[in-house]
């Protein structure tokens, strides 16, 4: 059981997570702000990642960076993500998968994560594709196990614009559809599960800490950031912190690490560890949000050349 409020089954949970992909700025915003947020979301979630690069940083110097998976089986995860359309890089000799708007690290030192995303604060993460049914057919042919979309209101038929994929070690990925996008697949969202009473605070925290824009999607609060949308759903039980899970943390890239750390500290946010160098030479540190989500702050070095795959 996920701990989502009212989600007593997988069917109920995926109905809660899906819905249309429309986003609407908060009612308090002016008409001009509404237009600005819509344009910002379109540019940060679609245009920039379309070139398989991180979206441009926002005014806080932040853009979506990566998911960090403490893989039990690195090769199995690599095979899955490549089959879904990812590109392989080997910075510092470690496998990294790139999708438009996202990096996925597959190795976290010698750690092997315990527990998938369901049951943790990061319930699942999400991609958006140009055609769900076309991509599902391709992925299944490549050996990817795909779970169906949620039930429609009739309780009989399933949504054709939604699907789910899980890594062998339990990282759940929601797949949604945008027929207008020009790339087959791109990063879209991170879905956090927090107590209902904490959702307004969580939305405000992510917007303030990372310079995001508050908005609503399907009448639910979200935060729009370059390359990703942070979504929130109510959990009826306390969810496990991400540290030590298979999806140990996600990370944001910044263009000035020292300046961003100074900002965090000025806001009273404590670093989990001193600023240092990661295994591939990036400048890094970590923070943990008030609900138990570990977040890495990265100033990234060039990745080097893509590793070409041969069939």
VENJO-V143750 format. One record per residue. PSI is psi as a letter, one per 20 degrees, with the letter a starting at -180 (999 if undefined). OMEGA is omega in degrees with one decimal (* if undefined). Layout:
# VENJO-V143750
psi-><PSI/PSI>
omega-><OMEGA/OMEGA>
This chain:
# VENJO-V143750
psi-><p/h/i/p/p/i/n/j/r/h/g/h/g/h/g/h/h/c/a/r/j/p/q/p/q/q/h/i/q/r/g/g/h/g/g/g/g/g/h/g/g/g/h/h/i/f/g/g/i/h/j/k/q/q/q/q/q/a/i/i/k/q/r/p/f/r/q/o/p/n/p/h/n/g/h/g/g/g/g/g/h/h/h/i/j/r/p/p/r/l/p/j/j/p/p/p/p/p/r/o/j/q/q/o/p/i/p/n/c/j/q/o/q/o/p/a/h/p/i/r/h/n/g/r/r/q/r/p/r/h/o/g/h/g/h/g/g/g/g/h/h/j/j/p/p/p/q/r/r/r/q/r/h/i/j/g/q/q/p/i/k/q/r/q/p/p/r/h/j/j/o/p/p/p/o/r/p/o/i/i/q/j/q/h/q/r/q/g/r/p/o/q/o/r/q/g/i/i/g/h/g/g/g/h/g/h/g/g/h/j/k/r/p/q/a/q/p/l/j/q/q/r/p/p/q/o/i/q/p/p/q/p/q/p/p/i/q/p/q/q/q/h/p/i/r/g/n/h/r/r/q/q/q/q/i/n/g/g/h/g/g/g/g/g/h/h/j/j/p/p/q/h/q/q/p/a/p/r/h/j/i/q/p/q/r/q/r/p/r/i/i/j/p/p/p/q/p/p/o/p/r/q/h/a/q/q/o/p/q/p/999>
omega-><-172.8/-172.4/173.4/179.4/178.3/-178.2/-176.7/178.3/177.0/-179.5/-178.6/-176.3/-176.5/171.6/179.2/-173.6/-171.5/-176.5/-179.3/-178.9/179.9/174.3/-176.4/178.4/-177.7/-173.9/-177.1/-175.9/176.7/178.6/179.4/178.6/177.3/-179.5/-179.5/-178.5/179.2/179.2/179.1/-179.5/179.6/-176.8/-175.1/-178.3/-174.6/-169.3/-174.5/-179.6/-179.0/178.9/179.6/176.5/173.9/174.9/176.5/-179.5/175.8/-176.2/176.6/-179.8/-171.7/169.4/177.9/179.8/-168.7/160.3/176.8/-176.8/173.2/-169.3/167.6/179.9/-175.6/-176.4/178.5/178.2/178.6/179.9/-179.3/-176.0/175.8/177.8/179.7/175.2/178.1/178.0/-175.1/171.7/-178.2/178.8/-179.1/-179.6/-179.6/-176.7/176.5/179.2/177.1/165.2/174.0/177.6/-173.6/165.7/174.7/174.1/-175.0/-178.2/175.6/-176.6/177.5/-174.7/171.5/-174.6/177.0/178.5/178.3/-178.0/-179.2/-174.3/176.4/-179.2/173.5/-176.2/176.0/175.9/-172.8/169.5/170.0/-175.8/-179.2/-179.2/-174.1/-174.7/176.9/-179.1/178.7/178.8/179.6/-176.9/178.8/178.3/179.0/176.1/179.3/175.1/-177.0/176.3/-175.7/174.1/-177.2/177.0/173.0/-179.7/179.2/177.5/-176.5/-175.4/-177.9/175.1/178.2/-179.8/-179.6/173.5/177.2/172.1/173.8/174.2/179.7/-179.4/165.5/173.9/-177.8/179.8/174.4/178.4/177.3/-169.5/170.6/-175.5/-179.0/-175.5/-172.9/176.6/-178.9/-175.4/175.2/175.5/177.9/-171.5/170.2/-174.4/-178.8/176.9/-178.2/177.1/-175.9/-178.1/-177.0/-174.9/177.7/179.1/179.6/177.8/-179.2/-178.8/-178.9/178.3/-178.4/-173.2/-173.6/176.0/-177.5/177.3/176.4/-178.6/172.8/175.5/-175.8/179.1/178.2/-178.2/176.2/171.3/177.9/176.6/179.1/175.5/-177.0/171.5/175.7/-179.8/-175.6/172.5/-175.4/175.2/-179.6/172.4/179.4/-179.8/-177.5/171.9/-177.9/-177.1/-179.9/175.2/177.4/170.7/-172.4/-178.8/164.7/-174.3/172.2/172.1/177.1/-178.1/178.1/-172.0/-178.0/-179.4/-178.7/176.6/177.5/176.9/179.9/-177.4/177.7/178.7/177.1/179.5/-177.7/174.7/175.9/179.3/178.7/174.8/-179.9/179.0/175.1/-175.9/179.0/175.4/178.3/172.4/-171.5/160.6/-178.9/165.9/174.9/-179.4/-175.9/-176.5/174.3/177.8/177.6/-177.1/177.6/176.2/-168.7/162.1/-163.6/171.6/174.8/-176.2/-170.5/-174.0/172.8/175.6/-178.8/-179.0/175.7/-178.9/*>
